[in-house]
Amino acid sequence: MPELPEVETIRKDLFRKILNKKIKDVAIKKPRLVKSGAIKFKKELIGNVFKKINRRGKLLYIKLQTGKFLLIHLKMTGQLIYQKGRQVIAGGHGQPKIDELPNKFSHIIFTFNDNSQLFFNDMRQFGYMKIIDKDELEKVLADYGAEPLDKEFTLVRFREILHGKKISIKQLLLNQKFIAGIGNIYADEICFYAKVKPSRAIFSLSESEIKKLYQGCKKIIKQAIAKRGTTFNNYRDANGNKGSFIKFLKVYGRAGEVCKRCQPKAGAPRAHKTGVIKKIKQGGRGTHYCNKCQE
């Protein structure tokens, strides 16, 4: 699933190509992915202009020239792909690979007045788009917690979020009402950074572990944004860049491999126990951790 770093990369890069362009046409292949109704959706957008792009957690919201907003959530397998001539700039989930456009996964297609296009692709069709007004936008955003890089996300605030919760630390990290933008990949990486097993109950955490988890939230998300995210690493932007945080993953996607942190160094005694990355199901989600250095 595209998480905060991937969606932030889309916001900063992909949408530079579509700001202030008049929308000439909107083709809707899967009407159920438009939550505000296909007829209303097209009526609001054709002839309109994207003026400003913002993000909250994993949600994109684009201000239109008319003052309304277009919400976009990529969910599990959503992709946003801009094409102008031979130039293709993509963001979102890494699969399936893009062979041609449009393809069978291109469910909503925007065509601009310069004939460039924006494709909303979604293999599993969990993503959606919706037109809303300012009041509804405020209600939507009120359901999101602070983001890891927000100024208000302090250690004190993190302790307050944890206080009294009877769930595991990973469940809390994934809950967008508590902390916005963290998904399965980065929750596992944050727990590894803090040397905390993701299934640990919050009440069992020590003060030092809470501090490390807080630091991990900030550090991992900041690094992932700098590396342009993890999930969409097959396609380069106009400057030749692509998401490369996959190279820095310590646990996610490494089940059965030796832990990079606790593997023995050259000259270490033979009795040294090497950790192995385990994968378990936690709340229906694949969860990765080291069986030695995460407790």
C-alpha positions in Angstrom: 0.0 0.0 0.0 1.3 3.5 -0.8 2.0 5.1 2.6 2.9 8.7 3.6 6.4 8.8 1.9 5.0 7.5 -1.4 1.9 9.8 -1.4 4.2 12.8 -0.4 6.4 12.0 -3.4 3.4 12.0 -5.6 2.2 15.3 -4.2 5.6 17.0 -4.7 6.5 15.6 -8.1 3.7 14.1 -10.1 1.2 16.9 -9.6 3.6 19.6 -10.7 2.7 18.5 -14.1 -1.0 19.1 -13.8 -1.4 22.3 -11.8 -3.2 25.1 -13.6 -4.2 22.9 -16.6 -7.8 23.0 -17.7 -9.5 19.6 -17.6 -10.9 18.9 -21.0 -12.5 15.5 -20.3 -12.9 12.8 -17.6 -13.5 9.2 -18.6 -14.9 6.9 -15.8 -14.6 3.2 -16.5 -15.5 2.1 -13.0 -18.2 4.4 -11.7 -18.2 2.7 -8.2 -14.7 4.2 -7.6 -16.3 7.7 -7.7 -17.9 8.2 -4.4 -19.7 11.4 -5.3 -21.5 10.0 -8.4 -20.2 9.8 -11.9 -22.4 12.5 -13.4 -21.8 15.0 -10.7 -18.1 14.1 -10.7 -17.7 14.9 -14.4 -19.8 18.0 -14.2 -17.7 19.4 -11.4 -14.3 18.6 -13.1 -14.7 19.2 -16.8 -13.6 22.8 -17.5 -12.2 23.1 -14.0 -8.5 23.5 -12.9 -6.3 21.9 -10.2 -5.0 24.9 -8.2 -3.3 23.4 -5.1 -2.4 19.9 -3.9 -2.3 18.9 -0.3 -2.0 15.6 1.7 -3.0 14.3 5.0 -1.6 10.9 5.9 -2.2 8.7 2.8 -5.0 11.0 1.5 -4.5 13.5 -1.3 -6.9 16.5 -1.6 -6.7 18.9 -4.5 -8.3 22.3 -4.4 -10.2 23.1 -7.6 -10.6 26.6 -9.1 -14.2 26.6 -8.1 -13.3 26.2 -4.4 -14.3 22.5 -4.1 -11.9 19.7 -3.5 -11.0 16.4 -5.2 -10.2 13.6 -2.6 -8.0 10.8 -3.8 -7.1 7.7 -1.8 -5.0 5.0 -3.4 -5.7 2.4 -0.8 -3.9 -1.0 -1.4 -3.0 -0.9 -5.1 -3.7 2.5 -6.4 -1.5 4.2 -9.0 -1.5 7.8 -10.4 0.3 8.0 -13.7 0.9 11.2 -15.8 1.5 10.9 -19.5 2.4 13.5 -22.0 3.7 12.2 -25.3 6.4 9.7 -24.5 7.0 11.0 -21.0 5.5 8.8 -18.2 5.7 9.8 -14.5 4.1 7.3 -12.1 3.5 7.1 -8.4 1.7 4.8 -6.0 1.9 1.0 -5.8 4.6 -0.9 -7.7 2.4 -3.6 -9.2 1.3 -4.3 -11.8 4.0 -2.9 -14.1 2.8 -0.4 -16.7 3.1 -1.8 -20.2 0.8 0.7 -22.0 -1.8 3.4 -21.2 -4.6 3.2 -20.8 -4.8 -0.5 -19.8 -7.4 -2.7 -18.1 -6.6 -1.2 -14.7 -7.1 2.4 -15.9 -10.4 3.2 -14.2 -10.5 7.0 -14.3 -8.7 9.1 -16.9 -8.3 12.9 -16.9 -7.4 14.6 -20.2 -6.1 18.2 -20.0 -6.2 20.9 -22.6 -2.7 20.1 -23.8 -3.8 16.5 -24.4 -1.6 15.2 -21.5 -3.4 12.7 -19.3 -3.6 11.5 -15.7 -4.6 7.9 -15.1 -6.0 6.5 -11.9 -5.1 2.8 -12.0 -6.1 0.3 -9.4 -5.7 -3.4 -9.7 -7.8 -4.4 -6.6 -10.2 -1.4 -6.9 -10.2 -0.4 -3.3 -9.1 3.2 -4.0 -11.5 6.1 -4.7 -12.1 9.6 -5.7 -14.7 12.1 -4.4 -15.7 15.7 -4.9 -16.4 17.5 -1.6 -16.8 21.1 -0.3 -14.8 22.8 2.4 -17.0 21.8 5.3 -16.9 18.1 4.4 -13.1 18.3 3.9 -12.7 19.7 7.5 -14.8 16.7 8.8 -12.6 14.3 6.9 -9.3 15.8 8.1 -10.6 15.8 11.7 -10.5 12.0 11.7 -6.7 12.0 11.1 -4.1 12.2 13.9 -0.9 14.1 13.8 1.7 13.1 11.3 5.2 11.9 12.4 6.9 15.1 11.0 4.4 17.6 12.2 5.5 20.1 14.8 2.8 19.1 17.2 3.9 15.4 17.1 6.2 15.7 20.2 7.4 13.1 22.6 4.8 14.4 25.1 2.1 14.1 22.5 3.2 10.5 21.6 3.0 9.5 25.3 -0.5 10.9 25.4 -1.5 8.9 22.3 -0.1 5.7 24.0 -1.7 6.4 27.4 -4.4 3.8 28.4 -4.4 2.0 25.1 -5.0 -1.8 25.4 -3.7 -2.7 22.0 -0.3 -3.6 20.5 2.2 -1.0 19.4 1.8 -2.0 15.7 -2.0 -1.7 15.9 -1.6 1.9 17.3 1.0 2.8 14.6 -1.4 1.7 11.9 -4.4 3.5 13.3 -4.8 6.8 11.2 -6.8 8.4 14.0 -3.8 8.3 16.3 -0.9 8.8 13.9 -1.5 9.7 10.2 0.4 8.1 7.3 2.1 5.1 8.8 1.2 1.8 7.1 2.5 -1.8 7.2 5.9 -1.3 5.8 7.0 1.6 8.0 5.3 0.3 11.2 7.5 -2.8 10.9 10.6 -0.7 10.3 9.9 1.7 13.2 9.5 -1.3 15.6 12.7 -2.7 14.4 14.5 0.6 14.9 13.2 0.7 18.5 14.1 -3.0 19.1 10.5 -3.7 20.0 8.4 -6.6 18.8 5.4 -5.3 16.9 3.0 -7.4 18.9 4.1 -6.0 22.2 1.2 -4.6 24.3 1.5 -0.8 24.8 1.3 -1.1 28.6 4.4 -3.2 28.6 6.7 -0.6 27.0 9.4 1.0 29.0 10.1 4.8 28.9 13.2 4.2 26.9 11.3 2.0 24.4 8.6 4.7 24.0 11.3 7.3 23.3 12.9 5.0 20.7 9.6 4.4 19.0 8.9 8.1 18.8 12.4 8.7 17.3 11.8 5.9 14.9 8.5 7.4 13.7 10.3 10.6 12.7 13.6 9.1 11.4 12.1 6.3 9.3 9.5 8.5 7.7 12.0 11.3 7.0 14.4 8.8 5.4 11.7 7.2 3.3 10.6 10.6 1.9 14.2 11.5 1.1 14.5 8.2 -0.8 11.1 8.7 -2.6 9.4 5.9 -0.8 9.4 2.1 -1.2 6.5 0.7 -3.0 6.8 2.3 -6.4 10.4 1.6 -7.4 10.0 0.5 -11.1 9.4 3.8 -12.7 11.6 7.0 -12.9 10.4 10.5 -12.9 11.5 13.2 -15.4 14.8 13.6 -13.6 15.6 9.9 -13.6 14.8 9.4 -9.9 12.8 6.5 -8.5 11.7 5.2 -5.0 14.7 3.6 -3.5 13.9 3.1 0.2 13.5 -0.6 -0.6 17.3 -0.9 -0.4 17.2 0.3 3.2 14.5 -2.0 4.6 15.7 -4.0 7.6 12.8 -6.3 8.2 9.9 -5.8 5.8 10.0 -8.3 3.0 13.0 -10.1 4.4 11.4 -13.1 6.1 13.9 -16.0 6.5 16.9 -13.7 6.0 19.6 -13.0 8.6 19.1 -9.8 10.6 21.3 -7.0 9.4 21.7 -5.7 13.0 22.6 -8.7 15.0 24.4 -10.8 12.5 27.9 -11.8 13.8 30.8 -9.5 12.9 34.0 -10.9 11.6 35.9 -12.6 14.4 32.8 -13.0 16.7 32.7 -16.2 18.8 30.9 -19.2 17.3 28.4 -19.1 20.2 27.0 -15.8 18.8 23.3 -16.3 18.1 22.3 -14.7 14.8 18.8 -13.3 14.5 16.5 -14.3 11.7 13.6 -12.2 10.3 10.3 -13.8 11.1 6.9 -13.1 9.5 3.7 -13.6 11.4 0.1 -12.6 10.9 -1.0 -9.8 13.2 -4.5 -8.4 12.8 -4.6 -9.9 9.3 -1.4 -8.1 8.2 2.0 -9.6 7.5 4.3 -8.5 10.3 8.1 -8.8 10.2 10.5 -8.7 13.1 13.9 -10.1 14.3 13.6 -13.1 16.6 16.7 -12.0 18.5 17.0 -8.3 18.9 13.3 -7.3 19.1 11.7 -8.2 22.4 
